[in-house]
Structures are given as structure tokens and as C-alpha cells.
Amino acid sequence: MKLPPDFRKRVLAREWLCGTFLNLGSPMTVEIAGLAGFDWLLIDHEHGPGGQDTLLHQLHAAAATPAFPVVRIAMNETPRFKRVLDMGACGVMVPYVNTAAEARAAVAAMRYPPHGVRGVAKFNRGAGFGGDFEEYYLHGHERLLGVMQIETPEAIANIDEIAAVDGADVLFVGPTDLSYNMGIRDQLESPRFTEAAKKVADAAVKHGKAAGVLVHLPALVPKMRELGYTFVALGSDGGGVRSALLGYASTLKAK
């Protein structure tokens, strides 16, 4: 497989790029979502049942679609990056990035020497099983997407320094965690949350990065877009399936 040469550039140019979260561990929902018209897909291996045994199948499914696959790992630990990138992830989402040092560690884990500390193995799916290794090695640091999750007041306080890190391409607000950690759980339209979200978007613009967010309600999309968010996800496969099934059951049981 070959890394898309322009997607990271489109992200950093703050093009409007739409995604969704996939947390069921299912290659079927990955493929359905990829064919639905999303620009990017977040394959979630922090929450939900997905793991190393499902990821390869999910990435195979994503490759059958035009969508750009990003994998969220469970923790900012170097070996986790190596595993998902070798399998063919085109980007990594890193939870709970609170400082510039943590962002730098994440970026280093994504990049081969001399740009980082990622272990080098030529025969892996990400490098076309060796056939595309030279191009992957030379250009991976330019094409792999680094998505840093902003989920705490500490991260908001350090947002300018985090945004300045080369390779911290997307400052991605995790709204549930951030609101809970701010003591205003699920109050995503409150002035305090809006102020924090604006700080993230402003820092992204200042440093030539993109601001990203996951929203669960369609009504919040215009608000986040107005604040300057361009890498935006709406909903998840789990939420979509549950909502549809509740609707089916309600219809069938209606008298």
C-alpha cells in the first residue's frame, strides 16, 4: 500500500474534512463508513472491543474505500505506534496529550530515524511488504498524520506549546473527557467549554495546524465549524447502529 501523498497537506491547509468514529471492532462497519462518503475514518482501539486481532481486517476494509484511516491507540507508548503503523494505518490519534513533551514523544514514535525513533522493519504492510519501503521511509514523516487529543485543563493550559510541535498536525478535542475533566460534564454549549474550544482552534491556526473534534449531535457541527474546527467527526458506528435499532423496534411496537 502507498500512503496518500496529499491528505496531510489538506489537513494542514485546514480543508473541511469529515469523519466518523468506528468503535465496534468490525471491518464491516469500517467498509460501510468508508463507502458512505467520509474523508477519514477513526478506527478506535482505545475504547470498544477492537484490538490487534481485528485491526488488520479493519485496515483491509478501509483500503477498499477512498477514506483515510486513522487509528486511535490506547496510550502514548512507543510500541503501540509501531504496531498500528506497520499494519498500514495512515495516521495515529493519541489520547490524553497534556504537554509539548508528550506530543514530541508521540511524533517521534511515528517517524523513522533520523526524524524519530520508530523501529525499522521493511517487510510490513505499511511499506507494501518491502516493495514501497524506500518511498515510505523517505516520505513517511511528510504523509503520516499525527492527531493529538486535547482532553484536560492541563492540555488547554499548554495548548500553544503543544500546537508548536512539528508533527502535532491535528489538535483534537475529546469533548466528553474534556468536559468531565473541567467539571462541566457534557455541557458542550456552555461558555466555559466554548472558551476552551476556541483556545484550541486559535492555537491551531497560529501554528499552521488543524483543530479537530468529535461531536455526537448534528446541531453542534455549525458551531464547531464557526469556531475554526475543520477536522470534524460526527457520531460513531456503535451510536448509529443503536439509534437505528431503537427506531426499528419503536416502529414495530407502536400501536
Secondary structure, DSSP 8 states (H G I E B T S, - for coil): ----SSHHHHHHTT--EEEEEE-S--HHHHHHHHHTT-SEEEEESSSSS--HHHHHHHHHHHHTSS-EEEEE-SSS-HHHHHHHHHHT-SEEEES---SHHHHHHHHHHHS-TTT------SSSGGGGGGTTHHHHHHHHHHHSEEEEEE-SHHHHHTHHHHHTSTT--EEEE-HHHHHHHTT-TT-TTSHHHHHHHHHHHHHHHHTT-EEEEEESSTTHHHHHHHHT--EEEEEEHHHHHHHHHHHHHHHHH--
